[in-house]
Structures are given as structure tokens and as C-alpha cells.
Amino acid sequence: MAAERVVSLAPSLSEIMLELDAADLLVGVLDGGQRPEALAQVPSVGRIGQLEMEKLLSLRPTLVLLWPDSISRAQREQLEQFRIPVLVADPASLAELARQFARIGQRIGRADNGRELEQRFNEGLADLRERYGRARPVSVFYQVWNRPLYTLGGTQIVSDAIGVCGGRNLFADLSLPAPQVSVESVLSRNPEVILAGSGAQLAEWRAWPQLEAVRKEQLWEVPDKGLERPSFQMLGAIGKLCEVMAGAEP
């Protein structure tokens, strides 16, 4: 039986519900950042890391969409004890994200919408790969934060997005989704491109002019933070990243 009362425990999963034309099924959302206007009236069940379990239970969900890091392990165990159906969504690749659209669509009675979204997403990715692929990918350091210094490992979906744009994640060999690294390790790997969230963070790298990225002036802000929210809108964010990286010198 298709779920008719859905609680979303991640902003990206709430976006997917909108993209599946299923906002009418959402009875609760876990907040994190600015909400889409279409969800302004949907009850809140707390914020990322602060789930209000009593509120969630009061909404009588027939399906909970869960991003694993949005709540604690103890609260996940509580959901299991209450026997509330849970769909865990944590795609490590763009292919997994595409399949997720169809999977969620199937669970909520919008299977056709899910399959259509999956197809459109895959077609869009194929187009970007064809337009921006490189025989030799440029090495890219993706800076998540500066103090301490965090990046993305190879199991994080943004690492896959960098590959679509003709890049290679400098720390793709690390299995943690968001590992802490040292300045020395970045210097030794010598990226050709550095991406960060702000110009101020990028400016700090000019202290090391021996870096290829600094020498070639290939220090760029991430053009769309939607890149870090795995939903269909990520396709547009990847397109913007590809445009930024298109001029990168190897």
C-alpha cells in the first residue's frame, strides 16, 4: 500500500517530495536551512540533530524518509521500536540518487513520476559528461571548511559530481564522507583547482604560490550550494559547476 502520510527528515528529501509532485503527502518535515515556499505550512518535527519524537508520532506517519545523519542512532532505534516504516536515503553516487527518485516514487504511489525523474536526471548527467568530460581530468580540492580543514572523500556524492565536470577529487581515495585533512597534505597532492564556499577561504591559499591552482588562478567559489543537497535540483547545480570548471587548465 502506498504511503499517504510522509515525514521527511532531511531538506533534500523534502525537495524530492516536491520534485515528485507529492507535497500533498508531506505531514511533517525536519528543518535545516531555508524551506521552499511550497512547504511553508507543513508542520516541523524539529531541526537536524534535534528531532522532536513526540511531535513526529502525533502526525501518525505511514512512512518516514530518513537521511542517516539527520537524527541520532538512539532515535533511529526508537523509530524501529514504534514500527514506523522508514526509507533510508543516503546516495553515495549520482546513479544511486537517480534510482532513489524511482524508489521513493514507488513507495508513495507516484511511480510514474519517480521513473520520469530518474530518466530525466540520467539524461541530463549524460549530456553534461559529453560536454565537459576530459581525456585527463583536472585534480580538484573541494574545501568544505577551513578551520579545521575539511574536504570530501570518494564516497560523497559531490565527488561524483566533480567527475561529471571533468575533474578528479583530490581526496577520492579517502573513505570518510567528510575527512579532516592537513594543509601539508593538500600541498603534497598539489591540486590544479581549488573549490571553496567563499572568496575569503580561497584567499588563504595564496600563501602557497607553489600550488598549481594558485599559480594558474584556478581558485573558484562553489557556484551553487545545491550541489550538496542530493535531490533533482542537484542537476542544475552540477551544470553550474561544470561551467565554472570548463576553463580549467590541466
C-alpha distance (Angstrom), angle and dihedral (degrees) to the residues before:
residue distance angle dihedral
M1 . . .
A2 3.79 . .
A3 3.80 116.6 .
E4 3.80 112.1 -108.0
R5 3.82 100.7 179.7
V6 3.80 112.7 50.5
V7 3.80 130.0 -178.3
S8 3.81 116.0 -164.8
L9 3.80 118.1 -151.9
A10 3.81 98.4 -168.4
P11 3.83 134.8 46.8
S12 3.81 90.4 -126.6
L13 3.80 91.2 55.0
S14 3.80 90.9 48.4
E15 3.80 87.3 53.4
I16 3.79 90.6 51.6
M17 3.80 89.8 54.0
L18 3.81 88.4 54.6
E19 3.80 91.2 46.2
L20 3.82 89.4 52.3
D21 3.82 88.9 52.7
A22 3.79 88.5 -116.8
A23 3.81 104.1 120.8
D24 3.81 87.9 121.9
L25 3.81 89.0 69.0
L26 3.81 95.2 55.1
V27 3.80 112.2 102.4
G28 3.83 96.7 166.1
V29 3.79 142.2 11.1
L30 3.79 136.5 -165.1
D31 3.79 107.7 -128.0
G32 3.79 126.1 -130.4
G33 3.78 118.7 153.4
Q34 3.78 126.1 -21.8
R35 3.79 116.6 -17.7
P36 3.79 123.8 -131.8
E37 3.81 109.8 -103.7
A38 3.81 90.5 -118.9
L39 3.83 89.6 65.2
A40 3.79 97.3 45.9
Q41 3.81 93.5 112.9
V42 3.81 98.4 42.7
P43 3.83 111.6 111.9
S44 3.80 117.2 -106.1
V45 3.80 121.9 -126.4
G46 3.80 93.2 -167.4
R47 3.77 135.1 -80.4
I48 3.81 134.5 -63.7
G49 3.80 106.3 -62.6
Q50 3.82 92.1 9.3
L51 3.80 107.6 77.1
E52 3.80 115.1 174.9
M53 3.79 98.5 -141.7
E54 3.82 96.0 -172.4
K55 3.79 90.5 54.4
L56 3.79 91.4 48.9
L57 3.81 91.8 50.8
S58 3.80 91.6 48.4
L59 3.81 89.1 60.5
R60 3.84 91.2 59.9
P61 3.81 96.4 -139.6
T62 3.78 119.9 -162.3
L63 3.82 90.3 -162.1
V64 3.80 134.3 23.4
L65 3.80 118.4 -159.6
L66 3.79 106.8 -149.1
W67 3.78 134.7 -166.6
P68 3.85 101.0 -164.8
D69 3.81 97.3 -131.4
S70 3.80 94.1 50.2
I71 3.82 94.0 81.6
S72 3.79 137.2 23.0
R73 3.79 124.9 -90.8
A74 3.81 89.2 -113.6
Q75 3.80 91.3 57.1
R76 3.78 91.1 47.5
E77 3.79 87.9 55.3
Q78 3.81 89.1 49.8
L79 3.80 90.8 55.3
E80 3.80 88.7 52.2
Q81 3.81 90.9 50.4
F82 3.81 90.9 52.2
R83 3.83 88.3 50.6
I84 3.77 93.2 -129.6
P85 3.83 110.0 160.9
V86 3.81 109.2 -110.8
L87 3.79 129.0 -166.3
V88 3.81 110.3 -161.0
A89 3.80 114.2 -149.9
D90 3.80 120.2 -174.5
P91 3.82 108.1 138.7
A92 3.80 114.4 -165.6
S93 3.80 93.0 -172.1
L94 3.78 139.3 33.2
A95 3.80 90.0 -113.8
E96 3.81 89.3 57.1
L97 3.80 90.4 48.9
A98 3.81 91.0 52.9
R99 3.81 90.8 51.3
Q100 3.80 88.9 48.2
F101 3.82 91.3 63.4
A102 3.80 90.2 58.0
R103 3.80 92.5 42.3
I104 3.79 94.6 52.9
G105 3.79 91.5 41.6
Q106 3.80 89.7 55.2
R107 3.82 92.7 50.6
I108 3.81 94.6 51.2
G109 3.79 99.4 42.5
R110 3.81 95.4 -102.6
A111 3.80 97.3 105.7
D112 3.80 94.8 143.3
N113 3.80 91.2 52.1
G114 3.80 90.6 48.6
R115 3.80 94.1 51.1
E116 3.79 91.5 46.3
L117 3.80 91.4 50.8
E118 3.81 90.6 48.4
Q119 3.80 91.7 51.6
R120 3.81 94.9 46.4
F121 3.81 91.2 48.0
N122 3.80 93.4 50.5
E123 3.80 92.1 46.0
G124 3.81 90.7 50.2
L125 3.80 91.5 50.4
A126 3.80 91.6 48.7
D127 3.79 89.9 53.1
L128 3.81 92.3 50.2
R129 3.80 92.2 47.9
E130 3.78 90.7 51.5
R131 3.80 93.2 48.5
Y132 3.80 99.7 41.8
G133 3.81 106.7 24.8
R134 3.81 117.9 122.8
A135 3.77 133.0 -153.7
R136 3.81 86.5 -133.7
P137 3.80 113.6 27.1
V138 3.80 118.0 -138.2
S139 3.80 116.0 -118.1
V140 3.82 112.1 -111.6
F141 3.78 130.2 -163.5
Y142 3.81 108.3 -157.2
Q143 3.79 109.3 -161.2
V144 3.80 115.1 -155.0
W145 3.81 95.4 176.3
N146 3.78 136.9 -6.7
R147 3.82 108.8 -145.9
P148 2.93 102.4 67.5
L149 3.76 97.3 13.6
Y150 3.80 113.8 -116.3
T151 3.78 130.4 177.7
L152 3.80 138.0 167.7
G153 3.78 126.5 -87.6
G154 3.77 126.8 -142.3
T155 3.81 94.1 -94.2
Q156 3.81 92.8 62.0
I157 3.80 116.3 98.7
V158 3.83 93.6 -129.1
S159 3.80 87.6 63.4
D160 3.80 87.3 62.0
A161 3.82 90.6 47.7
I162 3.81 90.3 55.0
G163 3.80 87.7 55.7
V164 3.81 91.6 54.3
C165 3.81 88.2 57.8
G166 3.78 95.1 53.2
G167 3.79 96.1 -94.3
R168 3.78 137.5 118.6
N169 3.79 120.4 -141.7
L170 3.81 106.6 -118.2
F171 3.81 90.8 -140.4
A172 3.80 99.7 36.6
D173 3.81 88.5 126.9
L174 3.81 91.1 68.5
S175 3.81 115.5 91.2
L176 3.80 99.1 -156.0
P177 3.81 112.5 96.5
A178 3.83 92.8 -132.5
P179 3.81 111.1 14.2
Q180 3.80 124.6 -176.4
V181 3.79 111.4 -122.5
S182 3.79 136.4 -178.3
V183 3.79 129.3 -114.3
E184 3.80 86.7 -121.4
S185 3.81 91.6 58.8
V186 3.81 90.9 51.5
L187 3.80 90.4 48.9
S188 3.80 92.2 49.8
R189 3.83 92.5 50.1
N190 3.81 90.9 44.4
P191 3.82 104.7 -155.6
E192 3.80 121.7 -144.7
V193 3.80 91.6 -147.0
I194 3.80 131.5 31.2
L195 3.80 120.3 -162.0
A196 3.80 121.9 -170.2
G197 3.77 140.9 160.3
S198 3.79 98.1 -107.5
G199 3.78 143.5 20.9
A200 3.80 89.8 -118.0
Q201 3.80 91.4 59.4
L202 3.78 91.2 47.7
A203 3.81 92.6 48.9
E204 3.81 90.5 62.3
W205 3.81 90.1 66.9
R206 3.80 91.6 63.5
A207 3.79 86.5 80.0
W208 3.84 85.6 77.2
P209 3.82 106.4 54.6
Q210 3.80 90.4 170.1
L211 3.82 89.2 75.1
E212 3.80 113.8 104.0
A213 3.81 90.5 -135.6
V214 3.80 91.2 54.9
R215 3.79 94.7 43.0
K216 3.80 91.3 51.2
E217 3.82 94.4 40.9
Q218 3.79 90.5 -120.6
L219 3.81 97.5 145.5
W220 3.80 108.1 127.7
E221 3.79 137.3 173.4
V222 3.79 116.6 -123.1
P223 3.83 99.4 -100.3
D224 3.81 98.0 -147.5
K225 3.82 125.9 21.6
G226 3.79 87.6 -154.9
L227 3.79 82.6 85.5
E228 3.81 86.9 81.6
R229 3.84 95.4 51.2
P230 3.81 110.0 78.5
S231 3.79 103.3 -142.3
F232 3.81 132.9 106.3
Q233 3.81 91.3 -80.3
M234 3.81 86.4 67.7
L235 3.80 87.8 79.0
G236 3.81 90.8 67.5
A237 3.81 90.9 45.8
I238 3.81 90.6 52.5
G239 3.79 89.2 51.0
K240 3.80 90.3 55.4
L241 3.80 90.8 48.3
C242 3.80 90.4 51.2
E243 3.79 90.5 52.3
V244 3.81 90.3 52.8
M245 3.80 93.1 47.2
A246 3.81 95.3 43.2
G247 3.80 92.1 90.0
A248 3.81 95.4 49.4
E249 3.79 115.6 131.1
P250 3.81 114.2 -138.5
